[in-house]
Amino acid sequence: MHNYEVERLAQLAAKEPKSRVCFTLTLGGNQFELEDATQHGLGAPAKHTKDVSFSEVNRRNHY
């Protein structure tokens, strides 16, 4: 997912104060999930959920 796609999803989620959207972000082989699904801004607390293999990251991103 490209940065502009993530930014657009965050903007859409921020418009709805009762949004139940929870983003899962994968960076560098680590998967993180927001601790509080109501917080969407940059710097929102997140927790490490698991290590992700490089091949899995590529498969998810269709590379």
A tleap script that builds the chain and sets N, CA, C and O, in Angstrom:
source leaprc.protein.ff14SB
mol = sequence {
  NMET HIE ASN TYR GLU VAL GLU ARG LEU ALA
  GLN LEU ALA ALA LYS GLU PRO LYS SER ARG
  VAL CYS PHE THR LEU THR LEU GLY GLY ASN
  GLN PHE GLU LEU GLU ASP ALA THR GLN HIE
  GLY LEU GLY ALA PRO ALA LYS HIE THR LYS
  ASP VAL SER PHE SER GLU VAL ASN ARG ARG
  ASN HIE CTYR
}
set mol.1.N position { 0.850 -1.160 0.000 }
set mol.1.CA position { 0.000 0.000 0.000 }
set mol.1.C position { 0.902 1.230 0.000 }
set mol.1.O position { 1.848 1.314 0.783 }
set mol.2.N position { 0.612 2.160 -0.859 }
set mol.2.CA position { 1.433 3.355 -0.976 }
set mol.2.C position { 1.043 4.382 0.079 }
set mol.2.O position { -0.049 4.330 0.644 }
set mol.3.N position { 1.971 5.333 0.340 }
set mol.3.CA position { 1.733 6.346 1.368 }
set mol.3.C position { 0.448 7.125 1.129 }
set mol.3.O position { -0.286 7.407 2.075 }
set mol.4.N position { 0.162 7.480 -0.134 }
set mol.4.CA position { -1.054 8.252 -0.402 }
set mol.4.C position { -2.307 7.438 -0.090 }
set mol.4.O position { -3.324 8.004 0.310 }
set mol.5.N position { -2.248 6.113 -0.269 }
set mol.5.CA position { -3.394 5.267 0.069 }
set mol.5.C position { -3.616 5.234 1.576 }
set mol.5.O position { -4.751 5.319 2.045 }
set mol.6.N position { -2.522 5.108 2.334 }
set mol.6.CA position { -2.610 5.101 3.793 }
set mol.6.C position { -3.139 6.441 4.276 }
set mol.6.O position { -4.000 6.493 5.154 }
set mol.7.N position { -2.622 7.530 3.702 }
set mol.7.CA position { -3.070 8.869 4.104 }
set mol.7.C position { -4.559 9.046 3.813 }
set mol.7.O position { -5.284 9.600 4.639 }
set mol.8.N position { -5.020 8.589 2.666 }
set mol.8.CA position { -6.433 8.715 2.297 }
set mol.8.C position { -7.322 7.901 3.247 }
set mol.8.O position { -8.373 8.378 3.674 }
set mol.9.N position { -6.903 6.685 3.572 }
set mol.9.CA position { -7.667 5.873 4.520 }
set mol.9.C position { -7.728 6.537 5.887 }
set mol.9.O position { -8.770 6.516 6.542 }
set mol.10.N position { -6.620 7.125 6.322 }
set mol.10.CA position { -6.595 7.810 7.615 }
set mol.10.C position { -7.525 9.015 7.607 }
set mol.10.O position { -8.210 9.275 8.596 }
set mol.11.N position { -7.555 9.757 6.495 }
set mol.11.CA position { -8.448 10.915 6.391 }
set mol.11.C position { -9.911 10.478 6.451 }
set mol.11.O position { -10.723 11.111 7.126 }
set mol.12.N position { -10.243 9.409 5.752 }
set mol.12.CA position { -11.618 8.905 5.774 }
set mol.12.C position { -12.020 8.447 7.172 }
set mol.12.O position { -13.130 8.726 7.626 }
set mol.13.N position { -11.128 7.752 7.846 }
set mol.13.CA position { -11.422 7.265 9.194 }
set mol.13.C position { -11.569 8.420 10.171 }
set mol.13.O position { -12.405 8.364 11.073 }
set mol.14.N position { -10.764 9.474 10.005 }
set mol.14.CA position { -10.805 10.616 10.918 }
set mol.14.C position { -12.110 11.400 10.789 }
set mol.14.O position { -12.521 12.066 11.739 }
set mol.15.N position { -12.764 11.331 9.634 }
set mol.15.CA position { -14.026 12.054 9.430 }
set mol.15.C position { -15.165 11.459 10.250 }
set mol.15.O position { -16.141 12.147 10.552 }
set mol.16.N position { -15.047 10.211 10.602 }
set mol.16.CA position { -16.090 9.512 11.346 }
set mol.16.C position { -15.618 9.298 12.776 }
set mol.16.O position { -14.813 8.403 13.031 }
set mol.17.N position { -16.109 10.113 13.722 }
set mol.17.CA position { -15.617 10.012 15.101 }
set mol.17.C position { -15.875 8.661 15.763 }
set mol.17.O position { -15.162 8.288 16.695 }
set mol.18.N position { -16.860 7.937 15.305 }
set mol.18.CA position { -17.160 6.636 15.908 }
set mol.18.C position { -16.636 5.497 15.035 }
set mol.18.O position { -17.121 4.368 15.107 }
set mol.19.N position { -15.656 5.809 14.225 }
set mol.19.CA position { -15.110 4.808 13.310 }
set mol.19.C position { -14.586 3.600 14.068 }
set mol.19.O position { -13.990 3.736 15.136 }
set mol.20.N position { -14.808 2.437 13.519 }
set mol.20.CA position { -14.308 1.206 14.114 }
set mol.20.C position { -13.185 0.619 13.263 }
set mol.20.O position { -12.829 -0.553 13.393 }
set mol.21.N position { -12.639 1.459 12.392 }
set mol.21.CA position { -11.538 1.016 11.539 }
set mol.21.C position { -10.274 0.901 12.369 }
set mol.21.O position { -9.943 1.807 13.135 }
set mol.22.N position { -9.581 -0.191 12.222 }
set mol.22.CA position { -8.305 -0.372 12.900 }
set mol.22.C position { -7.268 -0.721 11.840 }
set mol.22.O position { -7.365 -1.753 11.176 }
set mol.23.N position { -6.289 0.140 11.694 }
set mol.23.CA position { -5.260 -0.079 10.689 }
set mol.23.C position { -4.202 -1.032 11.209 }
set mol.23.O position { -3.809 -0.974 12.374 }
set mol.24.N position { -3.757 -1.889 10.350 }
set mol.24.CA position { -2.600 -2.726 10.621 }
set mol.24.C position { -1.532 -2.302 9.634 }
set mol.24.O position { -1.758 -2.301 8.424 }
set mol.25.N position { -0.375 -1.945 10.147 }
set mol.25.CA position { 0.703 -1.418 9.322 }
set mol.25.C position { 1.889 -2.362 9.383 }
set mol.25.O position { 2.301 -2.780 10.465 }
set mol.26.N position { 2.429 -2.692 8.242 }
set mol.26.CA position { 3.576 -3.584 8.192 }
set mol.26.C position { 4.787 -2.816 7.691 }
set mol.26.O position { 4.771 -2.267 6.589 }
set mol.27.N position { 5.835 -2.778 8.499 }
set mol.27.CA position { 7.081 -2.101 8.139 }
set mol.27.C position { 8.263 -2.987 8.484 }
set mol.27.O position { 8.360 -3.511 9.594 }
set mol.28.N position { 9.140 -3.144 7.545 }
set mol.28.CA position { 10.398 -3.826 7.808 }
set mol.28.C position { 10.293 -5.170 8.485 }
set mol.28.O position { 11.131 -5.502 9.324 }
set mol.29.N position { 9.292 -5.950 8.149 }
set mol.29.CA position { 9.181 -7.277 8.723 }
set mol.29.C position { 8.508 -7.324 10.079 }
set mol.29.O position { 8.477 -8.379 10.713 }
set mol.30.N position { 7.970 -6.207 10.539 }
set mol.30.CA position { 7.242 -6.172 11.807 }
set mol.30.C position { 5.827 -5.690 11.551 }
set mol.30.O position { 5.613 -4.776 10.753 }
set mol.31.N position { 4.871 -6.292 12.215 }
set mol.31.CA position { 3.482 -5.878 12.061 }
set mol.31.C position { 3.041 -5.196 13.344 }
set mol.31.O position { 3.228 -5.722 14.441 }
set mol.32.N position { 2.447 -4.008 13.189 }
set mol.32.CA position { 1.966 -3.230 14.322 }
set mol.32.C position { 0.473 -2.994 14.169 }
set mol.32.O position { -0.040 -2.945 13.052 }
set mol.33.N position { -0.219 -2.850 15.279 }
set mol.33.CA position { -1.651 -2.585 15.272 }
set mol.33.C position { -1.923 -1.481 16.292 }
set mol.33.O position { -1.296 -1.439 17.350 }
set mol.34.N position { -2.864 -0.586 15.967 }
set mol.34.CA position { -3.194 0.482 16.906 }
set mol.34.C position { -3.719 -0.109 18.208 }
set mol.34.O position { -4.523 -1.040 18.197 }
set mol.35.N position { -3.256 0.441 19.335 }
set mol.35.CA position { -3.755 -0.022 20.636 }
set mol.35.C position { -5.196 0.408 20.840 }
set mol.35.O position { -5.987 -0.311 21.450 }
set mol.36.N position { -5.533 1.589 20.326 }
set mol.36.CA position { -6.886 2.121 20.462 }
set mol.36.C position { -7.391 2.441 19.060 }
set mol.36.O position { -6.884 3.362 18.419 }
set mol.37.N position { -8.371 1.703 18.581 }
set mol.37.CA position { -8.863 1.869 17.214 }
set mol.37.C position { -9.485 3.239 16.966 }
set mol.37.O position { -9.711 3.608 15.814 }
set mol.38.N position { -9.766 4.000 18.025 }
set mol.38.CA position { -10.348 5.328 17.836 }
set mol.38.C position { -9.289 6.377 17.561 }
set mol.38.O position { -9.626 7.497 17.179 }
set mol.39.N position { -8.021 6.051 17.745 }
set mol.39.CA position { -6.936 6.994 17.482 }
set mol.39.C position { -6.341 6.689 16.117 }
set mol.39.O position { -5.874 5.577 15.868 }
set mol.40.N position { -6.361 7.687 15.230 }
set mol.40.CA position { -5.910 7.456 13.860 }
set mol.40.C position { -4.711 8.305 13.476 }
set mol.40.O position { -4.115 8.069 12.425 }
set mol.41.N position { -4.335 9.286 14.290 }
set mol.41.CA position { -3.284 10.224 13.906 }
set mol.41.C position { -1.891 9.630 13.969 }
set mol.41.O position { -1.668 8.565 14.545 }
set mol.42.N position { -0.961 10.350 13.360 }
set mol.42.CA position { 0.435 9.944 13.445 }
set mol.42.C position { 0.867 9.973 14.898 }
set mol.42.O position { 0.498 10.884 15.640 }
set mol.43.N position { 1.629 9.008 15.301 }
set mol.43.CA position { 2.095 8.939 16.680 }
set mol.43.C position { 1.118 8.260 17.622 }
set mol.43.O position { 1.360 8.199 18.827 }
set mol.44.N position { 0.009 7.747 17.084 }
set mol.44.CA position { -0.951 7.029 17.926 }
set mol.44.C position { -0.278 5.777 18.487 }
set mol.44.O position { 0.483 5.116 17.780 }
set mol.45.N position { -0.550 5.448 19.746 }
set mol.45.CA position { 0.078 4.266 20.354 }
set mol.45.C position { -0.243 2.997 19.564 }
set mol.45.O position { -1.384 2.765 19.165 }
set mol.46.N position { 0.779 2.192 19.352 }
set mol.46.CA position { 0.609 0.935 18.624 }
set mol.46.C position { 1.383 -0.151 19.342 }
set mol.46.O position { 2.307 0.125 20.107 }
set mol.47.N position { 0.997 -1.377 19.087 }
set mol.47.CA position { 1.704 -2.505 19.694 }
set mol.47.C position { 2.223 -3.425 18.594 }
set mol.47.O position { 1.618 -3.554 17.530 }
set mol.48.N position { 3.338 -4.050 18.874 }
set mol.48.CA position { 3.916 -5.006 17.937 }
set mol.48.C position { 3.116 -6.294 18.056 }
set mol.48.O position { 2.977 -6.844 19.148 }
set mol.49.N position { 2.592 -6.774 16.939 }
set mol.49.CA position { 1.774 -7.980 16.996 }
set mol.49.C position { 2.518 -9.224 16.534 }
set mol.49.O position { 2.283 -10.314 17.055 }
set mol.50.N position { 3.412 -9.076 15.562 }
set mol.50.CA position { 4.189 -10.244 15.134 }
set mol.50.C position { 5.268 -9.832 14.147 }
set mol.50.O position { 5.212 -8.751 13.560 }
set mol.51.N position { 6.242 -10.701 13.974 }
set mol.51.CA position { 7.242 -10.540 12.926 }
set mol.51.C position { 6.654 -11.111 11.645 }
set mol.51.O position { 5.989 -12.146 11.661 }
set mol.52.N position { 6.904 -10.431 10.547 }
set mol.52.CA position { 6.370 -10.860 9.265 }
set mol.52.C position { 7.533 -11.100 8.317 }
set mol.52.O position { 8.438 -10.271 8.225 }
set mol.53.N position { 7.520 -12.215 7.618 }
set mol.53.CA position { 8.604 -12.511 6.684 }
set mol.53.C position { 8.546 -11.570 5.485 }
set mol.53.O position { 7.487 -11.050 5.136 }
set mol.54.N position { 9.703 -11.363 4.863 }
set mol.54.CA position { 9.782 -10.493 3.697 }
set mol.54.C position { 8.876 -11.006 2.583 }
set mol.54.O position { 8.226 -10.212 1.902 }
set mol.55.N position { 8.825 -12.316 2.390 }
set mol.55.CA position { 7.979 -12.874 1.328 }
set mol.55.C position { 6.500 -12.613 1.603 }
set mol.55.O position { 5.725 -12.390 0.673 }
set mol.56.N position { 6.106 -12.641 2.879 }
set mol.56.CA position { 4.709 -12.351 3.219 }
set mol.56.C position { 4.382 -10.887 2.953 }
set mol.56.O position { 3.299 -10.574 2.459 }
set mol.57.N position { 5.311 -9.987 3.276 }
set mol.57.CA position { 5.110 -8.559 2.996 }
set mol.57.C position { 4.935 -8.357 1.498 }
set mol.57.O position { 4.027 -7.644 1.071 }
set mol.58.N position { 5.794 -8.974 0.698 }
set mol.58.CA position { 5.698 -8.840 -0.754 }
set mol.58.C position { 4.411 -9.436 -1.295 }
set mol.58.O position { 3.800 -8.871 -2.202 }
set mol.59.N position { 3.993 -10.561 -0.753 }
set mol.59.CA position { 2.753 -11.203 -1.190 }
set mol.59.C position { 1.561 -10.289 -0.898 }
set mol.59.O position { 0.661 -10.163 -1.729 }
set mol.60.N position { 1.549 -9.663 0.258 }
set mol.60.CA position { 0.454 -8.751 0.621 }
set mol.60.C position { 0.422 -7.531 -0.285 }
set mol.60.O position { -0.649 -7.019 -0.610 }
set mol.61.N position { 1.602 -7.066 -0.693 }
set mol.61.CA position { 1.696 -5.859 -1.516 }
set mol.61.C position { 1.719 -6.170 -3.006 }
set mol.61.O position { 1.846 -5.258 -3.823 }
set mol.62.N position { 1.599 -7.435 -3.370 }
set mol.62.CA position { 1.535 -7.880 -4.766 }
set mol.62.C position { 2.777 -7.514 -5.555 }
set mol.62.O position { 2.671 -7.120 -6.717 }
set mol.63.N position { 3.963 -7.635 -4.949 }
set mol.63.CA position { 5.212 -7.362 -5.677 }
set mol.63.C position { 5.727 -8.623 -6.294 }
set mol.63.O position { 6.768 -8.609 -6.951 }
savepdb mol mol.pdb
quit
